[in-house]
Each structure stands twice: as structure tokens, then as C-alpha cells.
Amino acid sequence: MPDSSYYILLFYTIHDVLRTEKILKKHNVAHELVPVPRNLSSDCGMCVKLTSNLEQTLPLISAIEIAGCYDAEGKHIH
């Protein structure tokens, strides 16, 4: 059974990934930096795996443009 309790946040630049990480750390939001899953993008790069409440987290990073948000099953949700 897949772990459906996380989200993958994709960004346009690694700079945005690192900015997001800094904000999430500041607010003690559970997350990891992980390679972008191949089923979401063929580009190499990093993304944020969010294991916290998405609705509470998105306002914290509202100044950063998100390229895509996916659930654990790869469904585009944002």
C-alpha cells in the first residue's frame, strides 16, 4: 500500500527549492529534499517532499511560485 500521507512540490529553479526549504525549516514543517520522481518530470533536479498538512503549509511559501504539487500517487493537485 503506497504512503499517501505526503506531497511532492515541484519548483522552476533549485533556488526556489532552497528558499522553500529555508522557510519550512524556520517554521518546523516536516519535509525532505528529494530528487524529482521520474514519473513527474524527466528533468533532473530536486523537489520538496512534504509530510505535513498541505493547506497549512502553502500560505508559508505563497511568495514562491510552485511548478506543480502532486500527491503520493502522482496525481496533480495544485
C-alpha positions as CSV (number, residue, x, y, z in Angstrom):
1,M,0.0,0.0,0.0
2,P,1.6,3.4,-1.0
3,D,2.2,6.0,1.6
4,S,-0.5,8.6,0.7
5,S,0.5,11.0,3.5
6,Y,2.9,13.1,1.6
7,Y,3.0,15.6,-1.3
8,I,5.7,16.4,-3.8
9,L,6.2,20.1,-4.6
10,L,8.0,21.0,-7.8
11,F,9.6,24.3,-8.5
12,Y,11.0,26.1,-11.5
13,T,14.5,26.6,-10.1
14,I,16.8,25.0,-7.5
15,H,16.9,28.4,-5.9
16,D,13.2,28.2,-5.2
17,V,13.6,24.7,-3.7
18,L,16.3,26.1,-1.3
19,R,14.2,29.1,-0.4
20,T,11.3,26.8,0.3
21,E,13.5,24.6,2.5
22,K,14.7,27.6,4.5
23,I,11.1,28.7,5.2
24,L,9.9,25.2,6.1
25,K,12.8,24.7,8.5
26,K,12.1,28.1,10.1
27,H,8.5,27.0,10.8
28,N,9.4,23.4,11.8
29,V,7.4,21.9,8.9
30,A,8.2,18.3,8.2
31,H,9.8,17.9,4.8
32,E,12.7,16.4,2.8
33,L,14.6,17.5,-0.3
34,V,14.4,14.6,-2.8
35,P,15.2,14.0,-6.5
36,V,12.2,14.8,-8.7
37,P,10.4,11.5,-9.4
38,R,10.8,10.3,-13.0
39,N,7.1,9.9,-13.4
40,L,6.6,13.6,-12.7
41,S,9.4,15.1,-14.8
42,S,12.2,13.9,-17.0
43,D,14.3,16.9,-15.9
44,C,16.9,16.2,-13.3
45,G,16.6,18.2,-10.2
46,M,15.4,18.4,-6.6
47,C,11.9,18.9,-5.1
48,V,10.3,19.1,-1.7
49,K,8.6,16.0,-0.2
50,L,6.1,17.5,2.2
51,T,4.9,15.3,5.0
52,S,2.9,18.0,6.8
53,N,-0.5,19.5,6.2
54,L,-0.5,20.9,2.7
55,E,-3.3,23.5,3.4
56,Q,-1.4,24.9,6.4
57,T,2.0,24.9,4.6
58,L,1.1,26.6,1.3
59,P,0.5,30.0,2.8
60,L,4.0,29.9,4.3
61,I,5.5,29.6,0.8
62,S,3.0,31.7,-1.1
63,A,5.7,34.1,-2.4
64,I,7.4,31.2,-4.2
65,E,5.9,30.0,-7.5
66,I,5.2,26.3,-7.4
67,A,5.5,24.5,-10.7
68,G,3.3,21.6,-9.5
69,C,2.0,19.8,-6.5
70,Y,1.3,16.1,-6.5
71,D,0.0,13.6,-4.0
72,A,1.8,10.3,-3.2
73,E,0.2,8.6,-6.1
74,G,1.4,11.2,-8.6
75,K,-2.0,12.9,-9.1
76,H,-1.6,16.7,-9.8
77,I,-3.4,18.6,-7.1
78,H,-2.2,22.2,-7.4
